[in-house]
């Protein structure tokens, strides 16, 4: 009997190392785990042409990967990866889906004062939507890692950060200017069960986004909200609680299947 495949999709300005703890946990629970880097996000990857890359390119790459599996995976996405997971489910992929602190589909406001502060320096760059933006520790510290000791936060940043395409930032944060409507989502096409997870202290993907996504796909979704957690759900007590709840939910859904 083939093992269930778990596909873990990282988020904006990061790489697949954000999933290290989750990868080990899923392996320990007898899943096959696939943890790709999105295009241009791997350590040492060339940034040539990165400024032209958008959300649909990421989704197309992931679709090609899924087609190689031979069976439907459990798709788990974090932050922007949560939006990419939804886009894959819209295309008919996924036995189950899990979206951790997902980025906003078109129609759900992604902008708050904390988000503007987080990306303010990027927005000051001339024609920022046509540029590649390097990661900054100060932004990561403000946005996701501020609750951690500075030495631990810097270690995580060095391990997991990546450059990102300004085009992607516009597609998620300012979709009104995106003629391709890359972040749009036809929720009626999502048929598999989806767990949406939100964190009330999230300053990167504010809690209204997770709540909005859960409402948007209410026919297929379950929703868990953590009042004391922020955006970083990938280590420490956040990982312990969130990963445990994810595993329990996945087990229940697989038993029903």
N, C-alpha and C positions, 0 to 999 in steps of 0.2 A: 504493500500500500504506500503510495506517495505521501510524503510529508506535506503539510500545509506550508505554502510559501508566504512569508511576510516581506513586503516591499516597504522599506523605510525611506521617506523622501525629506531631505533637509530643506531649510528655509533660505531666505534672502540674505546675501552677504555671509554665508557660512559654507561649510562642507560636511561630508558624511560623518566626520568624527563626533558631531554632536550626538550621534546615536550610539556611542560606544557602550554605555550601560544597558540600553534597551537591546542592543544586538546580543550581548551576552545572556541577558535574561530570556530572550526568545529562544536562543540556542539551547539553554538549559531546560527549556520546556518543550523540546523536541520539534521545534519549527525549523524549516529551512529559511535562512535570512539573506536577503539581497539588499545591499546598502550602496547605491550608486552615488557618485558625484554628478551633479548637474553639469552641463556643458560649461567649460572654462573655470570650474570651481575647484578642481583638484589641486593639491599642492604641486607647484611646478608647471601647471597648465599654461599654455600660451594665452595671452589676452588679445591677440590679433583678431580683429573682427568681432570682439565681444560686444562692442557698442551697438551692433546691429541685432543682437539677440534679444528675443522677447519671450513672453510666457508661452506662446504657442510652440516655439522651438523646444522649450523644456518638455511640454506635454507630448509633442511628437516623438522626442527621444525616448521618453518613458514608455510610450505606447509600443515602440519598436522593441524595447526591452521586455515588456510583458508578453508580447507575441512569441518571444523565444522560450517562454516558460512551459507552454503546453497545457497549462491549467490556470484558473483564475486565482490571483493572489489576494491576500488580505493587505489592503493598501493603507499605510499609516503615514500621515504627513504632519509636519510641524511648521507652524507659522506660514510662510509662503508655500511650503510643502503641503499644508492642509488645503490650500486653494488648488494646487496642482492635483492633489488627490481627488478633489471634487470634479475637476475637469476631466480626469480619467474616468471617473464613475459616470459622468455625463456621456462619455463615449461608449459606455456599456461594460467597462472593466471593473473588476473587484468582486470578490465573494463577500467581503465585508470591508467597511471603511472606518478609519479612525482619524479624526482631525483635532490635533492638539493646538489650541490657541491659533486658529486659522486666520490667514489674511483674508481681506474682504473681497467677495465677488462684486461685480458691478451692481449698483443699486443699494449697497450697504456702505454707509459713510466710513471711510478709513482714516479720516483726518481728525486729530484732536490737538490740543496745545502741546501735549507731550510728544506727539509724533512730529509736529512741526519743529519743535526744539531738537528732537533727535536727528532730523535730516536737514536742519537749517543750513549748515555749511555746504551741503551738496547742492541745495537750491540756489546758492549764490554763484555757483560755477556757470559761466557763460554757456548757454545751450546744453544744460546739464543732462537733458534727455538723450543727447547724442554722445555722451562720454561714459567711460568706465570709471567707477568710483572705488578707490582703495579703502579698506576698512580702517577705522580709527578706534583706538581703545577708549577714548573719552566718550564716544557715542555708545559703545557696547556697555561701558560702565554705567552710563545714565539709563540706557534702555532696558537691559536684561540682567546685568551682573552686579548691580549696585548693592544688593543685599549680601554679597559675598565678601570675605576678606580680600583686600586688594591683591595679595599675592596669588590667591586661588583664582580670582577673576582674570588676572593677567595670564595665568597659565592656560585657562580655558580659552581665552581670546587667541592666544598664539597657536593653540592646537586647532581651533575650529573656524577661524575667520577666513573670509575670502573676499576678493573684489566682486563687484556687482554691476550689472548693466543699468545705466540711467533710464533706458527705455522701459525696463521692467518696473522701475520705480514709478514712472508715470502711469503705466498700465494698471498698477494696483492703487496708487495713491490719488491719481488725478484722471480717472477713466473718461471723464467728459472730453478730454483732449486726445483720446485714443480712437482713431477712426476704425481700427481693426476690431474694437470691442473685445480685446483679448481676455479680459477678466469677466466677461459676461457668462452667465450660467443658466441653462435651461433645467431647472430643478425637476421638471416632470420626467426627465430622462434618467434620473437616478433611481434605481430600483433595489439596490442592495441595502441592507441595514447599515446605518452609519452612527457612530458614537462621536458626538461633538463635545469638546472639553474647553471650558473657559476659566480664566483666572481673574478675579476681581481687581487685583493690584497690577494688572498688565498695563504697561505704558507704551508698548510696541504695537500690539494688536488689541486695542482697548476692548473691554468686556462686551460692549454693545455689538461687536462684530460676531463673536461666538454665539451670543443670544440670537442675533439676526439670522445667522446661518442655520441654527437649530430650528427657528421658525420657518425659514424658507423651505427646508426639507422635512417638515414636521411629520409627514406621512411615513418616513422611513427612519427618523432619527431618534436617538436617546441623547440626553444632555446631562452632563455633570459640571458643576461649577464649584471652584475652590475659593473661598473668601479670603484666605491668607496668602495665596500664592501670586507671584508675578509672572512675567513672560518666560523666565528660565525654568523649564519643567524637566530638565535633563540630568540632574544630579541631586544628591542630598535628599532631604525629606520630601522634596517635590517629586523626585524620581520614585522614591519608595512608594508613595501614595498613588501617584498617577499610573505608574506601570502596573501596580497591583490591581487597580480598578479596571485598567484596560484588559489585562489578562482574564479577569473574572468575566467581563462583558463578552470577550471573544469566545471563551469557553461556553458560556450560555448559548450564544448564537450558533456555534458549531454543533452543540448538542441538539438544538432544535432542528438544525438542517439535516 
